[in-house]
Amino acid sequence: MSITEMFAWLTSEQGLMALLAQNWVLGTCIIAAIVFIETGLVVMPFLPGDSLLFAAGAFLGLAGIDPLVSLAAITAAAIAGDALNYAIASSRWGQKLAHSRWVKREQLERARAYFARYGAMTITVARFVPIVRTLAPFVAGLSQMPRRTFFIYNVVGAIAWCGSMLLAGYWLGSIAWVRANLHWVSVIIIGLSLIPVALQWLQIRRARRVSQA
C-alpha cells in the first residue's frame, strides 16, 4: 500500500472505523492529527474533517466509550491548528504564501467575503464550512487581527464544531439506519456543509459580473 493509498484509507469512514475498533486511543490521535493538519496548513483544505468527526462519534457511541477524552483531544488539535495557521499568516512568510501557487485566489476571496459579512465571528462560523475553515485563520493572520480576539473566537469555534459533529455521531450512531448507511450520512453532512461555499461562490461571481459591466 502506497502512502497515498494509506492516507486515503485513514481519511475514509471504513478505515477510521477499522482503526478505532483496533485501538480507539490511537484512532483518536490520528483523527486529532488530521484535524490539526486540515486547520493548521492552509495548503490542505480538502481533508474531510466533518465526516471523520461524525464517524468517530458514531463508533464511540456504539462501543460505549465515553467521548470526553476524544472530544478534548480533537478540540485541542483544532485550536492548535488554527493558531498555527494564524501564526504562519502573520509572519513574514504569510504574504509570500498568499501569492504562491499553493493558495488559490478564489478560496482566499471566499474567506475574505465571510470576514466582510461576519467580522471576527468568521473564525467561529467558518469552522462549519469546509475550505473556508482552513482559510479563515490565514486571512485573520494576514489582516493582523488582534491575537486575543482571534484566540477567543478560535476556542469558541473549535468547541462548537468538534462538540456538535462528534456528539451528533455519538447520539445518532445508535440508530440502525444511520449505522447501516454511515457513508451516505457522511456524504449528506459534507453536502450540507458545502452549501454555504456554493452560495458564497455564486455571490462572488455575481459581484464580478456587476463590476465588469
N, C-alpha and C positions, 0 to 999 in steps of 0.2 A: 504494500500500500504506500503510495507516494505521500509526501507532506500535504499536497493539495487535497488529495482524497481523504486523508485523515482529518484535516481541518473541516472539510465539508461534512464528514460523518459526525464530528463533535458538535457542530452547529446545527445538526438536524434533530428533530424530536426523537427519532428512533435511537440515534447514537447517544443522545443525552439520557434517555430512559435506561438504556443498557448500562451506561456508566454509573448512574445513580444507584441502580439495582446492585451493582458490584460493590460500590463504596460511595455512599452518599456524601461523605465529607470531602473526598477527592472531587466528586462531581460538583459540589458547591464551589470548591476552589476554582475549578475550570470555568464555571459559569461566571464567577466573580472576575476572573481574568478576561473573559470575552467582553463583559460589560465595561471593564476598565479600558480595554483597547478600543471598543466602539466609541466611548465617550471621550477618551483621552487623546486619541490620534485623529486629527482632522482628515487624514487620508483614508480612514477606514469607516466611512459612514454606512456601509452596506450590511454590517453584521446584524443578525436577527434578534435583537435584544428582547423585544416584546414576546415573541413566541417562546423563546427559551425560558423566560421568567414564568410564563403561564404553565409550560410543560413541567418545569421544576416544581412548581407549587402543586400541580396535579399528582406528581409522584409522591411528594412528601405527605399529601393528604391520604393517598391510598395506602402508603406504608405506615401510617400512624406516627410519623416523625414530627416532633414539634418544629414549626417553621421559623421560630425566632432566631436561631443560630444562623441559618441560611440567609434569612432576611437581613440580619445585621451585617453579615459579611458582604453580601451583594450590594447593600446600600452604601457601605463604606467604600467599596470599589467604585461605585457610580460617583460618589462625592470626589474621590481622589482623581478619577478620570477627568471630570470637568475641571478640577483645579489644575491638573497638568496642562490641559488644552488651553486654559486661560493664561497660564504662565508662559507657554510657548508663544502664544499670540502677542503677549505684552512685552516680550523680549525683542532684541534686535533682529531676531530671525523671523518674527511674525509677518512683517510686510513682504519679505522675500518669499516666504511660503505662500502668502495670499496671492501673489502674482506668478506662482510657479504652475507647471502643468499638473501638479498633484491635486490642486484645489480648483474645482470647476467654478467659473464665474457665476453661472446660473444658480448654483447652490448657495453661494455667498449672498446673492441678491435676495433669495428667499429668506434667509436668516435675517438680513437687514430689514426686509419688509415686516417681519414679525416684530423686530425692535421698534420700528416706526409705529406699529399698532399697539403693542403691549408694553413698551419700555423695558425696564429691568425685569418685569414679570415674565418676559420671554424665557429667561433661564429656567423658570419653573414650568411654564406652558410647553416649551419645546421638548421637555422630557417625553411627552406623549406623541411626538411627531418624528418618525424616522427621518434620518438625514439631517433635519433641522436641529435635532438634539445634539448632533456632533458638531454642527457649525456654530450654534448659538454661543457656547463659551469662547470659541475662537474669535467671533465678532466682538464679544464683550471685551476680550483682551486687546484687540486691535483698537477699539474705541476708548481704551483706558477707563473702563468702568471702575469705580472705587472698589477696592478689594473687599471691604466689609459688606457692601451691598451685594456684590457677587456671591460672597460666601453664604449669606443668609438665604438668598434665592436658590443657590446650589443645593444646600442642605434640605430645604423645604421640598424642592423638586425631586430630589433623589428619594426621599422618604415616601412622597406621594406616589411616584412612579413604581418603584420597587414594591412598595406595600400593596398597591392596588393590583398589579399584574400577578405577583406571586400568590397573594391571598385569594385572588379570584380563581386561580388554578387550584389552590388548596381546597376551597369550598366546592367548586363546580366539578372537580375531578371525580367526585364520588357518584356523579350522575352517569348512569350506564351509557347513554348516547354520547355524552362528551368523552368518556373514556374510550369508547369504541371508535370515535371519529376525531381523535386528538389532532391529527394532521390537518383536517379540514377546519377545525376550530381555530387552529393557529393561522391558517390561511385567511380566515374571516377576520381575525384580530389584526393581521398585517394590512388587509384590505381596508378596514375601517380606519386604521391609523394613517393610511396614505391619502385618505380623502382630503384632509387639510392641505397636504402638499400639493395635490392636484388643483384645488381651488386657488391656492396661492400662485401656482404656476400660471393659471388662466388670468388672474388679476395682473400679474407682471406682464404677460403677453399683451393683454388689452391696453395696459398703460403705454407699452412701447408703440403700439399701433397709433394711439392717440397722439403721442409725442412726434411721431414721424409724419402724421397727416398735415 
